[in-house]
Amino acid sequence: MKLSIDTEKNFPSHTNIGMEVEAIVHGNALFDPHQHNRETLDDLISDLIQYRNTLPTVNEYMKSGRLNNHCPFPKDVEKNGKL
């Protein structure tokens, strides 16, 4: 049972990642009146990159079976090179 809990901690769900991203965006959206929005944007990007770096890669999700390669989106991007 502990292995399952640890595994889930290492591979947050789609929903949990989305909620964390929303929290980061919301936290940065509470603009500091003494900070230029360009600085806020830099802070937001930095915070999102820091969070991304705590997560497994897309390939690690795929190898673990938590992200299947049947989703058309990644193949479309590879094939067309654009969204």
C-alpha positions as a Markdown table, in Angstrom:
| # | Residue | x | y | z |
|---|---|---|---|---|
| 1 | Met | 0.0 | 0.0 | 0.0 |
| 2 | Lys | 2.8 | 2.5 | 0.8 |
| 3 | Leu | 4.3 | 1.9 | -2.6 |
| 4 | Ser | 1.1 | 3.0 | -4.2 |
| 5 | Ile | 0.9 | 6.2 | -2.1 |
| 6 | Asp | 4.5 | 7.0 | -2.9 |
| 7 | Thr | 4.0 | 6.4 | -6.5 |
| 8 | Glu | 1.0 | 8.7 | -6.6 |
| 9 | Lys | 3.1 | 11.4 | -4.9 |
| 10 | Asn | 5.7 | 11.1 | -7.6 |
| 11 | Phe | 3.2 | 11.2 | -10.5 |
| 12 | Pro | 0.6 | 13.8 | -9.7 |
| 13 | Ser | -2.7 | 13.4 | -11.5 |
| 14 | His | -3.8 | 15.5 | -14.5 |
| 15 | Thr | -6.3 | 17.2 | -12.1 |
| 16 | Asn | -3.8 | 17.9 | -9.4 |
| 17 | Ile | -1.3 | 19.4 | -11.8 |
| 18 | Gly | -4.0 | 21.6 | -13.2 |
| 19 | Met | -5.0 | 22.8 | -9.7 |
| 20 | Glu | -1.4 | 23.6 | -8.8 |
| 21 | Val | -0.9 | 25.5 | -12.0 |
| 22 | Glu | -4.1 | 27.5 | -11.3 |
| 23 | Ala | -2.9 | 28.2 | -7.8 |
| 24 | Ile | 0.4 | 29.5 | -9.1 |
| 25 | Val | -1.3 | 31.7 | -11.7 |
| 26 | His | -3.8 | 33.0 | -9.2 |
| 27 | Gly | -1.0 | 33.7 | -6.7 |
| 28 | Asn | 0.9 | 35.7 | -9.2 |
| 29 | Ala | -2.3 | 37.4 | -10.5 |
| 30 | Leu | -2.7 | 39.2 | -7.2 |
| 31 | Phe | -0.7 | 42.1 | -8.6 |
| 32 | Asp | 1.6 | 44.1 | -6.4 |
| 33 | Pro | 0.8 | 47.7 | -7.1 |
| 34 | His | 4.5 | 48.5 | -6.8 |
| 35 | Gln | 5.5 | 45.9 | -9.3 |
| 36 | His | 5.3 | 46.3 | -13.1 |
| 37 | Asn | 3.3 | 43.6 | -14.9 |
| 38 | Arg | 6.4 | 42.6 | -16.8 |
| 39 | Glu | 8.0 | 41.7 | -13.5 |
| 40 | Thr | 4.9 | 39.8 | -12.5 |
| 41 | Leu | 5.1 | 37.9 | -15.8 |
| 42 | Asp | 8.7 | 36.9 | -15.1 |
| 43 | Asp | 7.7 | 35.7 | -11.6 |
| 44 | Leu | 4.9 | 33.7 | -13.0 |
| 45 | Ile | 7.0 | 32.0 | -15.6 |
| 46 | Ser | 9.7 | 31.3 | -13.1 |
| 47 | Asp | 7.2 | 29.8 | -10.6 |
| 48 | Leu | 5.7 | 27.6 | -13.4 |
| 49 | Ile | 9.2 | 26.4 | -14.5 |
| 50 | Gln | 10.1 | 25.6 | -10.9 |
| 51 | Tyr | 6.9 | 23.5 | -10.5 |
| 52 | Arg | 7.5 | 21.8 | -13.8 |
| 53 | Asn | 10.9 | 20.8 | -12.7 |
| 54 | Thr | 9.4 | 18.9 | -9.7 |
| 55 | Leu | 7.3 | 16.7 | -12.0 |
| 56 | Pro | 8.3 | 13.6 | -14.0 |
| 57 | Thr | 8.7 | 14.2 | -17.7 |
| 58 | Val | 6.0 | 13.3 | -20.2 |
| 59 | Asn | 8.1 | 10.3 | -21.2 |
| 60 | Glu | 8.3 | 9.2 | -17.6 |
| 61 | Tyr | 4.5 | 9.4 | -17.4 |
| 62 | Met | 4.2 | 7.4 | -20.6 |
| 63 | Lys | 6.6 | 4.7 | -19.4 |
| 64 | Ser | 4.7 | 4.4 | -16.1 |
| 65 | Gly | 1.4 | 3.9 | -18.0 |
| 66 | Arg | -0.1 | 7.0 | -16.6 |
| 67 | Leu | -0.1 | 8.8 | -19.9 |
| 68 | Asn | -1.0 | 6.8 | -22.9 |
| 69 | Asn | 0.4 | 7.4 | -26.4 |
| 70 | His | -3.0 | 7.0 | -27.9 |
| 71 | Cys | -3.8 | 10.7 | -27.3 |
| 72 | Pro | -3.8 | 12.4 | -30.8 |
| 73 | Phe | -2.4 | 15.7 | -29.6 |
| 74 | Pro | 1.3 | 14.7 | -29.2 |
| 75 | Lys | 1.3 | 12.9 | -32.5 |
| 76 | Asp | -0.3 | 15.9 | -34.2 |
| 77 | Val | 2.3 | 18.2 | -32.8 |
| 78 | Glu | 5.1 | 15.8 | -33.9 |
| 79 | Lys | 3.6 | 15.4 | -37.4 |
| 80 | Asn | 2.7 | 19.0 | -38.0 |
| 81 | Gly | 5.1 | 20.8 | -35.8 |
| 82 | Lys | 2.4 | 23.2 | -34.6 |
| 83 | Leu | -0.8 | 23.2 | -32.7 |
